[in-house]
């Protein structure tokens, strides 16, 4: 009787990659929630961005911070 074996290393690498991906998203959302620079509208926009486009949203948050290109939501530009 032949029992096929599943290689364990690719499965472990995949599980590790998914865990890191989820951890990055959770970390980004926590940083958004803790940011004192954001008003409630901006905070909501960031959370939606991170949830709907997790890779891009998290990458923009990490790279450019809470106000990329100086954009502010719900405030008059001065």
Secondary structure, DSSP 8 states (H G I E B T S, - for coil): -------HHHHHHHHHHHHHHHHHHHHHHHHHHH-TT--HHHHHHHHHHHHHSHHHHHHHHHHH-SSGGG--SSS---
